[in-house]
């Protein structure tokens, strides 16, 4: 790109920056030196390929979605939390919000993630242990008691039974008196990544996609600010993928959901802004920054050139980041504070829109109040003390970062081409479904995980406290333990609620929901009626399993 074109781009950026709202804050260094909101090539300089880098708030959004960067708005501190029962988790949420958290992110226990009630045989020993137990809308009422759902953005990390759990959230908001059309938050819902990495599915892919399509239609029509799909790369990376695989598989899943929306007759300019993403931030600092920058650029180009989006907001890749759980070590766990800080800084320098920082003890148990506070304060130190919010994309133009961004993008494009080849019709969706059926994704992730583990065991890759610098004077940590009483009490509570409800109304609502499932009608209104009648998660998912069957992963050797 020649100097004249670069100067024209800077002028466009300046006009947008001047017109945008900025925070009332001190944008100087610690020593008081003023800094510019963005930096670029010196005037009069030709920079080949600068159109791939560009300016913040301008296509291809390599340098961020907004001309102001974090000068306009800092990232949302959204700490992921959930344990025990709804009352215990509600207390943790109030602690997080009271300490300066900007939004809530709900972690569910394993029975809930699998669409089961707490009193089912398969739930034994798991209730409340890796997240909060939610059996019905009544639990949602308790979970958000005293928290205004109309004023707090809420993210929910759940995919298989995401739609009925979302309906419970809506009913809880209704009971608070909230206007549903104003709700804001994110539901994970991403079922592709379950077949690829996490394996928390209920049905075959097609019924899941039918529910996701219904949800996309419902939210576009009724709750325009709510994001019904958070396409998740986090679990793909945690399963052992490389950074490029995480990026490519995640964006491919996103393209699949775009194709789903288009197949429903939805306008890409209307539904694409409701898609968001969820990435892992691992410990390789520069690789992660490059990954995030490449992700924005790829998404913008594909949405414009492949899927025909014309609205700028449809080209925006908005993403939440969580620091890498898989990087945490049980050995010398206090070192995890350092790892988390580095990973959080990479996410911020990559332009994340919201962020969760893991606690130092999460490799051993759910976080204690103290370790959760340290994780929260890690973000606040970055935000308030380091100056990283002063300049948009401060590493933009770095020879290393730009080369790494290009390299990760090129590898991702090769993977997209391979996924298209897997399908019978050239669509990304067909390729994903074939890749799931053939085990192509899981095999590729397994190979990457094996390669890294072998390098670790040879000492070629190092982890402090694990295969290098193993001596320590640290004492054993006090960890949070979930009492078995939680499960006993939750089961008893569920029994009392079942006895007190109108069983005939529940039966009628579930029957109506299945009748709708056999048509092309949107299932969300009928499911909401079942939730309002206090049908449980296990009952709703159970009748759908009876109708659609249960997915069984093919055996592979």
ABEGO torsion letter per residue (X at the ends): XBAAAAAAAAAAAAAAAAABBBBBBBBBBAAGBBBBABBBBBBGBBBBGAAAAEBBGBOAGAAEABAAEAAABBBBBBBBBEBEBAAAAAAAAAAAAAAGBABBBBBBBAAAAAGBBAABAAABGABGAAEBBBABAAAAAAAABGBBAAABBBBBBBAAAAAAAAAAAAAAAAAAGBBAAABBEBBAGBAAAAAAAAGBBABBAAAAAAAAAAAAAAAAAABAABBABBBBAAAAAAAGBBAAAAAAAAAAAAAAAAAAAAAAGBBAAAAAAABBBBBBBBABAAAAAAAAAAAAAAAAAAAAAAAGBABAAAABBBBBBBBBAAABBABGAAAAAAAAAAAAAAAAAAGBABBBBBBAAAAABBBBAAAAAAAAAAAAAAAAAAGAAABBGAABGBAAAAAAAAAAAAAAAAAAAAAAAABAAGBAAAAAAAAAAAGAAAAAAAAAAAAAAAAAAAGABBBBGAABGABBABBBBBBBBBBAAAAAAAAAAAAAAAAABBAAAAAAAAAAAAAAAABABBAAAAAAAAAAAGBBAAAAAAAAAAAAEBBBBBBBX
